[in-house]
Every structure is written in C-alpha cells, then in structure tokens.
C-alpha cells in the first residue's frame, strides 16, 4: 500500500494543501509522526468526490461555461480556505490560552531590530543598576566613615572642654589663693603700720 504526503496528494488531486489537510481532518486520516498517511484508496475516493462536485460540461467548450466552472472552482477553493482559516483561528485561540497573562504582565511583539535595541538597552540598564548599587555602597561607607569622624571629633571636643574646665578651676583656685595671700599680707602690713 502506497502512502502520500499532503503535498503529493494536493498535486495528484490538483487542490490546495489546505484542502487536503481539511479532508484528512474531516475523515480522520491516520497520522504517523504527526504526518497524515494518505493511501491510494483515499486518493481515489477523493478524486471521485471532486469529479462529482464539478459541473458537467458539454463538448462545445464555450468560453462562458469555462469561466463559470473556473468561478465555481475558485468559490470552492475559497470556501475550503475559509474553513481551514477558521480552524486555524480556533487553534490559535487555544494556543493563546496557554499564555495566561496576569494583570501586572504584558505580552509584547517586537521586530527583530526593535528586539535587538530592547535587549541592548536592558543590558545597559542592568550595568547601570550594578554601578548605582556599587556607588550607593561606597556612599554609605563614606557616610559611615564621616559619622565616625564626627563622633571622634565630638569626643575630642568633650575631652578638651573637660581639660579646659579643669585648668580654669585650677587657675581660679590659684587666683583665690593669691588674693587671700595678698589680703593677708595687706592686713599684716596695715597692722604693722598702726
């Protein structure tokens, strides 16, 4: 038993490959490796169907009848294409349902050129983001260092202030003791004079 591919069957029957695929689907033609196995018997059956659908022509070969037959063939072909396209549309709808898109998601279509630009910009953004993170870490380290320096200088200031206060205390005591001594000396001198 000889089997034909969809393309071979379309050439034998002189119809489009889509029409052959439609017939295979409607008649549940067996598949192997996702390819239809169209046998001689099926081809013969389809040939007779196609011939029975063609209008009978007289042997006169009048141009009007030829045009009419061509128009009928065109209409049939277009109808078959419509059915196939509707089938493909349904398949695409089913395929799109696989890609459930959430409220916070988007599905975009790019040309190859636009996608390359997008990809380049995305890489640049990632690189810039890494640089920003690095600079932020440096800034935080510098800020921490400055805060430590400020704390150090505060401590130095407090220490120097405490030292100054202590020295000031000592000077005040010294001045008081000198004043007392002067007072005592002045008293003793005044007593001696009297």
ABEGO torsion letter per residue (X at the ends): XBBBBAAAAAAAAGBBAAAAAAAAAAAGBBBBGGBBBBBAAAAAAAAAAAAAABBBBBAAGBAAAAAAAAAAAAAAAAAAAAAAAAAAAAAAAAAAAABBBBAABBBBBBBAAAAAAAAAAAAAAAAAAAAAAAAAAAAAAAAAAAAAAAAAAAAAAAAAAAAAAAAAAAAAAAAAAAAAAAAAAAAAAAAAAX
